[in-house]
Amino acid sequence: MTPQQSIFKVLILHNKLATEEDLALLFQQADDPEDIIAKMVIGEMISEPIGDKLLTLYQHNLQKQHLQPAAAMAGAVQETHAAPQVEARVQPTAPRTETPRPVDPHGHRDLAAARPPVADVSRSAPPTPPPARPAPVSTTPPDAHYAPISVNVRFDGDDRQLILDLLRAARQLKASDLHVKSGAIPVVRKATFLHELALPVLPGDRVERALYSLLSEEDRKTFLDTNDLDCSFDGGPALGRFRLNMLRQHHGVDGTFRLIPDQVPTFDTLNLPAPCRRFTQFRQGIVLVTGPKGSGKTTTLAALIDLINATRADHIITIEDPIEFVHPSKKAHVNQREVGVHTKSFANALRASLREAPDVIMVGEMRDLETVSLAITAAETGHLVFGTLHTPSAPRTINRVVDVFPPDEQGQIRAMFSESLRGVISQYLIPGIDGASVHLATEIMFNSGAIANLIRENRSFQLHGMMQTHHKQGMHLMDESLLKLAKEHKIAKEEAIARADNVGQMEKELAAIH
């Protein structure tokens, strides 16, 4: 076995992405680990996002081997085992004093935990292996080996006060997320990077009591029944709103808080492209906001709804799980419904909304066939519908919507969708080159006669070419947005290359940038 294969084997087995028997069969089919990753994605052993993460980490370790041949294998093993070592080297009764290793911003230390369901693998076209990508230079900021962040949190207070103090500290740090894990030090996410707080390890029983103190009786019962919970927590004017996800794992109960800004974001604060305003001027049809997790889809939707709220005397219904941004009625009349609290499901709420005289319907997530079907029906019957999908580009969005339906219905759905679609916004949030900021990269597609024809005829692979020739209509590709950010020195070159659709062209364009 070559050193490259050995590194690859360590990564796969540690993260439990395949068994040794699976690997042996894969190595019989291909020698190059990059080809094996492509086969794993095609064979639906892993999803495309996990495949990208695995490829990046594997290439990173190859680069380390090139720079330090003698230590390459030790470095690979140490990096993949970093997560369990964190707990082993922290004493549970005293604050941490040594400088910790930074947590990988892309989550490579626990790929198995981040693995989404197989159903998330895109089925947009006959599968092809992902393009070979150069080994990226680490995009972690030069000064990323931070000492733990000091915060004003009373560790000797009661359990509820402890969790409230942690939320307040996260808000003051302008973090996007707070992770409270049983048997570990609390962690915040800033500018896509995770940072530990200068606090002792939290015992599992205390974390559980603290999180339970935030729940209603109904939410507590749901969690005890299912060991999973998605809900919102309102800390009042002083603390603000949070989206809370709770789960039970082998060390105890964990909580992840998404911090929701006090004010509904605007186009100007988000730096959304000007053509996006056109999506709020349609009277009917469907607009989709897409991207991977943590790409700001909910925030973009909130800005679109807020603009309609401020400029049109319409009836707006939002269906969310849970409610994040609260929209006070301005010029429009706004009703917000939370799945599990105000309605049984997205599909139930959508079906009921058709009899509630809305002008605009916002669907927080289009998860299943019934929800997608009802959203298209609502768009066809004279409503303006906004929804989200976890897809990285406009062509894949089209295919994801169609592929939800049985094969014998897809022709009809393509025809319906080609008429009701108004456009797609795909987006990424990318860490800035300074390590303290994030920047929005977007791809925008508006429907037109030519694009509708491609959708009807199942030629979505030609959509990118069509978008390139229709710049005057406000369309642009993700690669163009990434290239602009890299040329403006807002993001690192390797970040642009890692997300590019045409890697070779992106490398060529960036080669001249110093």
C-alpha positions as CSV (number, residue, x, y, z in Angstrom):
1,M,0.0,0.0,0.0
2,T,1.4,3.4,-1.0
3,P,1.8,6.3,1.6
4,Q,-1.1,8.1,-0.2
5,Q,-3.4,5.1,0.2
6,S,-2.3,4.7,3.9
7,I,-3.3,8.3,4.6
8,F,-6.6,7.8,2.8
9,K,-7.3,4.6,4.7
10,V,-6.7,6.3,8.1
11,L,-9.1,9.1,7.2
12,I,-11.8,6.7,6.0
13,L,-11.7,4.3,8.9
14,H,-11.4,6.9,11.6
15,N,-14.4,8.7,10.4
16,K,-16.3,5.5,9.9
17,L,-17.2,6.3,6.2
18,A,-16.5,2.7,5.1
19,T,-15.3,-0.7,6.4
20,E,-12.0,-2.3,5.7
21,E,-13.8,-4.7,3.4
22,D,-15.4,-1.8,1.5
23,L,-12.0,-0.2,1.1
24,A,-10.4,-3.4,-0.1
25,L,-13.0,-3.6,-2.9
26,L,-12.6,0.0,-3.8
27,F,-8.8,-0.3,-4.0
28,Q,-9.3,-3.2,-6.4
29,Q,-11.3,-0.8,-8.7
30,A,-8.9,2.2,-8.5
31,D,-5.4,3.0,-7.1
32,D,-5.8,6.7,-6.7
33,P,-7.7,7.8,-3.6
34,E,-9.2,10.7,-5.4
35,D,-10.8,8.3,-7.9
36,I,-12.1,6.3,-5.0
37,I,-13.7,9.3,-3.4
38,A,-15.5,9.9,-6.8
39,K,-16.7,6.3,-6.8
40,M,-17.9,6.6,-3.2
41,V,-20.0,9.6,-4.2
42,I,-21.3,8.0,-7.3
43,G,-22.1,4.8,-5.4
44,E,-23.9,6.9,-2.7
45,M,-21.6,5.7,0.1
46,I,-21.1,9.3,0.9
47,S,-22.8,12.6,-0.1
48,E,-21.2,15.2,-2.4
49,P,-20.5,17.7,0.5
50,I,-18.8,15.0,2.5
51,G,-16.9,13.9,-0.6
52,D,-15.6,17.5,-1.1
53,K,-14.5,17.7,2.6
54,L,-12.8,14.3,2.4
55,L,-11.0,15.3,-0.8
56,T,-9.8,18.6,0.8
57,L,-8.5,16.9,3.9
58,Y,-6.8,14.1,2.0
59,Q,-5.0,16.7,-0.3
60,H,-4.1,18.8,2.8
61,N,-2.3,15.8,4.3
62,L,-0.5,15.0,1.0
63,Q,0.8,18.6,1.1
64,K,2.0,18.0,4.6
65,Q,3.8,14.9,3.4
66,H,5.5,16.9,0.7
67,L,6.7,19.5,3.1
68,Q,7.6,17.1,5.9
69,P,8.0,13.6,4.5
70,A,9.1,12.0,7.8
71,A,6.2,13.3,9.8
72,A,3.4,13.1,7.2
73,M,1.8,9.9,8.5
74,A,2.0,11.0,12.1
75,G,0.4,14.3,11.1
76,A,-2.4,12.6,9.3
77,V,-3.2,10.3,12.2
78,Q,-2.9,13.2,14.7
79,E,-5.3,15.4,12.7
80,T,-7.9,12.8,12.3
81,H,-7.8,11.9,16.0
82,A,-7.8,15.5,17.2
83,A,-11.4,15.5,18.4
84,P,-11.2,12.7,20.9
85,Q,-7.8,14.1,22.2
86,V,-9.4,17.4,23.1
87,E,-11.4,15.8,25.9
88,A,-8.5,13.6,27.1
89,R,-6.2,16.5,27.7
90,V,-8.6,18.8,29.6
91,Q,-9.1,18.4,33.3
92,P,-12.8,18.7,34.3
93,T,-12.3,20.9,37.3
94,A,-9.9,23.6,36.1
95,P,-9.9,26.1,33.3
96,R,-7.8,25.3,30.3
97,T,-4.4,27.1,30.2
98,E,-2.6,25.8,27.2
99,T,-3.1,27.1,23.7
100,P,-5.5,24.8,22.0
101,R,-5.2,23.6,18.4
102,P,-7.8,25.5,16.3
103,V,-10.9,23.5,15.4
104,D,-11.0,22.8,11.6
105,P,-13.5,25.4,10.1
106,H,-14.7,22.8,7.6
107,G,-15.5,20.1,10.1
108,H,-12.9,17.6,8.8
109,R,-12.3,16.3,12.3
110,D,-15.6,14.6,12.5
111,L,-16.8,13.9,9.0
112,A,-19.0,11.0,10.2
113,A,-20.9,13.3,12.5
114,A,-21.5,15.7,9.7
115,R,-22.6,13.1,7.2
116,P,-26.1,13.9,5.8
117,P,-28.6,11.3,4.6
118,V,-27.8,9.5,1.3
119,A,-30.9,11.2,-0.2
120,D,-28.9,14.5,-0.2
121,V,-26.7,13.3,-3.0
122,S,-27.5,15.2,-6.1
123,R,-29.1,13.2,-9.0
124,S,-29.0,16.1,-11.4
125,A,-27.3,14.3,-14.3
126,P,-25.5,11.1,-15.1
127,P,-22.8,11.1,-12.4
128,T,-19.3,12.1,-13.2
129,P,-16.3,12.2,-10.9
130,P,-15.6,15.6,-9.3
131,P,-12.8,17.5,-11.1
132,A,-9.3,16.9,-9.7
133,R,-8.4,19.8,-7.5
134,P,-4.9,21.0,-6.5
135,A,-3.8,20.4,-2.9
136,P,-5.1,23.6,-1.2
137,V,-2.9,25.7,1.0
138,S,-4.6,25.9,4.5
139,T,-7.0,28.8,4.6
140,T,-6.9,29.1,8.3
141,P,-5.8,32.7,9.2
142,P,-2.1,33.1,10.0
143,D,-3.0,34.0,13.6
144,A,-5.5,31.1,14.0
145,H,-3.8,29.5,17.0
146,Y,-5.9,31.5,19.4
147,A,-5.8,31.2,23.1
148,P,-9.2,30.4,24.6
149,I,-11.5,33.5,24.4
150,S,-12.1,35.0,27.8
151,V,-15.8,35.6,28.6
152,N,-17.7,36.9,31.7
153,V,-19.5,33.7,32.7
154,R,-20.2,32.7,36.3
155,F,-19.5,29.1,36.6
156,D,-20.7,28.8,40.2
157,G,-24.2,30.1,39.4
158,D,-27.3,28.0,38.9
159,D,-27.7,25.9,35.7
160,R,-30.1,28.2,33.9
161,Q,-28.0,31.3,34.6
162,L,-25.0,29.5,33.3
163,I,-26.6,28.9,29.9
164,L,-28.0,32.4,29.8
165,D,-24.5,33.8,30.5
166,L,-23.0,31.7,27.7
167,L,-25.7,33.0,25.3
168,R,-25.0,36.6,26.3
169,A,-21.2,36.1,25.9
170,A,-21.8,34.6,22.4
171,R,-23.9,37.6,21.5
172,Q,-21.3,40.0,22.7
173,L,-18.6,38.2,20.7
174,K,-20.8,38.5,17.6
175,A,-20.7,34.8,17.1
176,S,-23.0,33.0,14.7
177,D,-23.3,29.9,16.8
178,L,-22.8,28.5,20.3
179,H,-22.1,24.8,20.9
180,V,-22.6,23.5,24.4
181,K,-21.5,19.9,24.6
182,S,-21.6,17.5,27.6
183,G,-18.1,16.8,28.9
184,A,-16.4,19.5,26.8
185,I,-15.6,23.2,26.7
186,P,-18.2,25.5,25.2
187,V,-17.3,26.6,21.6
188,V,-18.5,29.6,19.5
189,R,-18.3,30.0,15.8
190,K,-17.0,33.3,14.4
191,A,-16.5,34.0,10.7
192,T,-17.0,30.2,10.1
193,F,-14.2,29.3,12.5
194,L,-14.8,27.5,15.8
195,H,-13.1,28.9,19.0
196,E,-13.1,27.5,22.5
197,L,-14.1,29.7,25.5
198,A,-11.8,30.1,28.5
199,L,-14.0,27.9,30.7
200,P,-13.8,24.5,32.4
201,V,-15.2,21.4,30.9
202,L,-19.0,21.3,31.4
203,P,-20.2,18.1,33.1
204,G,-22.9,16.2,31.2
205,D,-25.5,16.3,34.0
206,R,-25.1,20.1,34.3
207,V,-25.5,20.7,30.5
208,E,-28.6,18.6,30.5
209,R,-30.2,20.5,33.4
210,A,-29.2,23.9,31.9
211,L,-30.7,23.0,28.5
212,Y,-33.9,21.6,30.0
213,S,-34.4,24.9,31.9
214,L,-34.9,26.7,28.5
215,L,-37.6,24.3,27.3
216,S,-41.4,24.4,27.6
217,E,-43.1,21.3,28.9
218,E,-44.2,20.3,25.4
219,D,-40.7,20.7,24.0
220,R,-39.2,18.7,26.9
221,K,-41.6,15.9,26.3
222,T,-40.8,15.9,22.6
223,F,-37.1,15.6,23.4
224,L,-37.5,12.9,25.9
225,D,-39.6,10.9,23.4
226,T,-37.3,11.4,20.4
227,N,-33.9,12.5,21.8
228,D,-33.9,15.2,19.1
229,L,-35.4,18.7,19.1
230,D,-35.6,21.8,16.9
231,C,-37.1,24.8,18.5
232,S,-36.6,28.5,19.1
233,F,-35.7,30.3,22.4
234,D,-36.6,33.9,23.1
235,G,-34.4,35.4,25.7
236,G,-36.3,38.7,25.7
237,P,-35.1,42.2,24.6
238,A,-31.8,41.9,26.5
239,L,-30.8,38.5,25.1
240,G,-32.6,38.1,21.7
241,R,-33.8,35.1,19.9
242,F,-32.0,31.8,19.2
243,R,-32.7,28.7,17.1
244,L,-31.9,25.7,19.4
245,N,-31.2,22.1,18.3
246,M,-30.8,19.5,21.0
247,L,-29.5,16.0,20.7
248,R,-28.5,13.1,22.8
249,Q,-25.0,11.5,22.2
250,H,-22.8,9.0,24.0
251,H,-21.5,11.6,26.5
252,G,-24.9,13.2,27.3
253,V,-27.1,16.0,25.9
254,D,-25.7,18.7,23.6
255,G,-27.2,22.0,22.4
256,T,-26.4,24.1,19.4
257,F,-27.7,27.7,19.3
258,R,-27.9,29.8,16.2
259,L,-27.9,33.4,17.1
260,I,-30.6,35.4,15.3
261,P,-29.9,39.1,14.9
262,D,-32.2,41.6,16.7
263,Q,-33.2,43.3,13.5
264,V,-34.5,41.7,10.3
265,P,-31.6,42.1,7.8
266,T,-31.9,44.4,4.8
267,F,-30.4,44.2,1.3
268,D,-27.8,46.8,2.1
269,T,-26.6,45.1,5.3
270,L,-26.3,41.8,3.5
271,N,-24.7,43.2,0.3
272,L,-27.1,41.2,-1.8
273,P,-26.7,41.8,-5.6
274,A,-29.0,44.5,-6.9
275,P,-30.8,42.1,-9.4
276,C,-32.2,40.1,-6.4
277,R,-34.7,43.0,-5.8
278,R,-36.5,41.9,-8.9
279,F,-37.6,38.7,-7.1
280,T,-39.7,40.7,-4.8
281,Q,-41.6,42.4,-7.6
282,F,-43.2,39.3,-9.1
283,R,-46.9,38.7,-8.3
284,Q,-46.8,34.9,-8.8
285,G,-44.4,32.1,-9.4
286,I,-41.7,30.4,-7.3
287,V,-38.3,31.7,-6.2
288,L,-35.7,29.4,-4.6
289,V,-32.8,30.3,-2.4
290,T,-30.2,27.5,-2.3
291,G,-26.9,26.6,-0.8
292,P,-25.2,24.3,1.7
293,K,-25.9,24.5,5.4
294,G,-24.7,27.7,7.1
295,S,-24.7,29.7,3.8
296,G,-27.2,32.3,5.0
297,K,-30.3,31.1,3.1
298,T,-32.7,31.9,5.9
299,T,-31.2,35.4,6.3
300,T,-31.5,36.1,2.5
301,L,-35.2,34.9,2.6
302,A,-35.8,37.2,5.6
303,A,-34.4,40.2,3.6
304,L,-36.7,39.4,0.6
305,I,-39.8,39.1,2.8
306,D,-38.9,42.3,4.7
307,L,-38.6,44.2,1.4
308,I,-42.1,43.0,0.3
309,N,-43.4,43.7,3.8
310,A,-42.1,47.3,3.5
311,T,-43.3,48.0,0.0
312,R,-46.4,46.0,-0.8
313,A,-49.8,45.9,0.8
314,D,-49.9,42.1,0.6
315,H,-50.8,39.2,2.9
316,I,-47.7,37.2,3.7
317,I,-47.7,33.8,5.3
318,T,-44.4,32.2,6.5
319,I,-44.0,28.6,7.4
320,E,-40.8,27.9,9.3
321,D,-39.2,25.3,11.5
322,P,-38.7,27.0,13.8
323,I,-39.5,30.7,13.5
324,E,-36.3,32.7,13.4
325,F,-36.7,36.3,12.3
326,V,-39.8,37.9,13.6
327,H,-41.5,40.2,11.0
328,P,-43.7,42.9,12.4
329,S,-46.4,43.9,9.9
330,K,-45.4,47.1,8.0
331,K,-47.2,47.8,4.8
332,A,-48.1,44.1,4.5
333,H,-50.0,41.8,6.8
334,V,-47.7,39.1,8.1
335,N,-48.7,35.7,9.7
336,Q,-45.8,33.5,10.8
337,R,-46.4,29.8,11.6
338,E,-44.0,27.3,13.2
339,V,-44.1,23.7,12.3
340,G,-44.8,21.5,15.3
341,V,-46.3,24.4,17.3
342,H,-48.8,26.2,15.0
343,T,-49.1,23.5,12.3
344,K,-48.4,19.8,12.0
345,S,-46.1,20.0,8.9
346,F,-44.9,22.2,6.0
347,A,-47.3,20.3,3.7
348,N,-50.3,20.8,6.1
349,A,-49.6,24.5,6.4
350,L,-49.1,24.9,2.7
351,R,-52.4,23.2,1.9
352,A,-54.3,25.3,4.4
353,S,-52.6,28.5,3.1
354,L,-54.3,28.1,-0.3
355,R,-57.6,28.9,1.5
356,E,-56.2,31.8,3.6
357,A,-56.0,34.3,0.8
358,P,-52.2,34.9,0.8
359,D,-50.3,36.9,-1.8
360,V,-46.9,35.7,-0.7
361,I,-45.9,32.3,0.9
362,M,-42.5,31.6,2.4
363,V,-41.6,28.0,3.0
364,G,-38.6,27.6,5.3
365,E,-37.5,24.3,3.8
366,M,-38.9,22.2,0.9
367,R,-38.1,18.8,2.4
368,D,-40.4,16.2,0.6
369,L,-42.5,15.4,-2.4
370,E,-45.7,16.7,-0.9
371,T,-44.2,20.0,0.1
372,V,-42.6,20.6,-3.3
373,S,-45.7,19.6,-5.1
374,L,-47.9,22.0,-3.1
375,A,-45.4,24.8,-3.5
376,I,-45.5,24.4,-7.3
377,T,-49.3,24.3,-7.2
378,A,-49.4,27.4,-5.1
379,A,-47.1,29.2,-7.6
380,E,-49.3,28.1,-10.5
381,T,-52.5,29.3,-8.8
382,G,-51.4,32.9,-8.5
383,H,-49.2,33.1,-5.4
384,L,-45.6,34.2,-5.0
385,V,-43.8,31.4,-3.2
386,F,-40.3,31.6,-1.7
387,G,-38.5,28.4,-0.6
388,T,-35.1,26.9,0.2
389,L,-33.1,23.8,-1.0
390,H,-29.7,22.5,-0.1
391,T,-28.3,22.6,-3.6
392,P,-25.1,24.4,-4.7
393,S,-26.2,25.8,-8.1
394,A,-29.1,26.6,-10.3
395,P,-28.9,23.5,-12.6
396,R,-28.7,21.2,-9.6
397,T,-31.7,23.0,-8.1
398,I,-33.8,22.3,-11.1
399,N,-32.9,18.6,-11.1
400,R,-33.4,18.3,-7.3
401,V,-37.0,19.6,-7.6
402,V,-37.8,17.3,-10.5
403,D,-36.1,14.2,-9.1
404,V,-38.3,14.4,-6.0
405,F,-41.2,13.1,-8.2
406,P,-41.7,9.6,-9.5
407,P,-40.2,9.0,-13.0
408,D,-43.5,8.8,-14.8
409,E,-44.5,12.2,-13.5
410,Q,-41.3,14.1,-14.1
411,G,-42.1,15.2,-17.7
412,Q,-45.3,16.9,-16.5
413,I,-43.5,18.4,-13.5
414,R,-40.7,19.8,-15.8
415,A,-43.4,21.5,-17.9
416,M,-45.2,23.0,-14.8
417,F,-41.9,24.0,-13.1
418,S,-40.6,25.7,-16.3
419,E,-43.6,28.0,-16.3
420,S,-43.9,28.7,-12.6
421,L,-40.2,29.2,-11.8
422,R,-39.1,32.9,-11.5
423,G,-35.5,32.3,-10.5
424,V,-32.9,30.8,-8.3
425,I,-30.4,32.4,-5.9
426,S,-27.5,30.1,-5.0
427,Q,-25.1,31.3,-2.3
428,Y,-22.0,30.5,-0.2
429,L,-20.7,32.3,2.9
430,I,-16.9,32.2,2.6
431,P,-14.4,33.1,5.4
432,G,-12.5,36.3,4.6
433,I,-8.8,36.4,4.1
434,D,-8.5,38.4,7.4
435,G,-10.0,35.5,9.3
436,A,-12.5,37.8,11.0
437,S,-15.1,38.3,8.3
438,V,-17.3,36.4,5.9
439,H,-18.3,37.3,2.4
440,L,-21.3,36.3,0.3
441,A,-20.8,34.6,-3.1
442,T,-23.8,34.2,-5.3
443,E,-25.2,32.7,-8.5
444,I,-28.4,34.2,-9.9
445,M,-30.6,32.8,-12.5
446,F,-33.8,34.4,-13.8
447,N,-36.3,32.3,-15.8
448,S,-36.7,33.3,-19.5
449,G,-38.2,31.7,-22.6
450,A,-34.8,30.1,-23.5
451,I,-34.2,28.8,-19.9
452,A,-37.8,27.5,-19.6
453,N,-37.3,25.5,-22.8
454,L,-34.1,23.9,-21.4
455,I,-35.9,22.9,-18.3
456,R,-38.8,21.4,-20.3
457,E,-36.5,19.4,-22.5
458,N,-34.4,18.1,-19.6
459,R,-31.3,20.0,-20.7
460,S,-30.3,21.6,-17.4
461,F,-26.6,20.9,-18.2
462,Q,-26.8,23.8,-20.7
463,L,-28.2,26.3,-18.1
464,H,-24.8,27.6,-17.1
465,G,-23.9,28.4,-20.7
466,M,-27.2,30.1,-21.2
467,M,-26.7,32.2,-18.0
468,Q,-23.3,33.3,-19.2
469,T,-24.8,34.8,-22.4
470,H,-27.6,36.6,-20.5
471,H,-25.7,39.0,-18.2
472,K,-27.8,41.9,-19.3
473,Q,-30.8,40.2,-17.6
474,G,-29.0,40.3,-14.2
475,M,-27.7,36.7,-14.3
476,H,-24.2,35.6,-13.2
477,L,-22.4,32.3,-12.3
478,M,-21.0,31.4,-8.9
479,D,-17.5,31.3,-10.4
480,E,-17.8,34.9,-11.5
481,S,-18.7,35.9,-7.9
482,L,-15.9,33.9,-6.4
483,L,-13.4,35.3,-8.9
484,K,-14.5,38.9,-8.1
485,L,-14.0,38.3,-4.3
486,A,-10.6,36.7,-4.8
487,K,-9.4,39.6,-7.1
488,E,-10.6,42.1,-4.5
489,H,-8.5,40.1,-1.9
490,K,-11.5,39.5,0.2
491,I,-11.2,35.7,0.1
492,A,-8.2,33.5,-0.4
493,K,-7.5,32.0,-3.8
494,E,-7.8,28.4,-2.5
495,E,-11.2,29.2,-1.1
496,A,-12.4,30.3,-4.6
497,I,-10.8,27.2,-6.2
498,A,-12.3,24.9,-3.7
499,R,-15.8,26.1,-4.5
500,A,-15.4,26.7,-8.3
501,D,-17.4,24.8,-10.8
502,N,-14.7,25.1,-13.5
503,V,-11.5,24.5,-11.4
504,G,-9.1,24.8,-14.3
505,Q,-10.5,28.1,-15.5
506,M,-10.5,29.5,-12.0
507,E,-6.9,28.6,-11.5
508,K,-6.0,30.2,-14.8
509,E,-7.8,33.4,-13.9
510,L,-6.3,33.6,-10.4
511,A,-2.7,32.8,-11.5
512,A,-2.1,36.4,-12.4
513,I,-3.2,37.7,-9.0
514,H,-0.4,38.5,-6.5
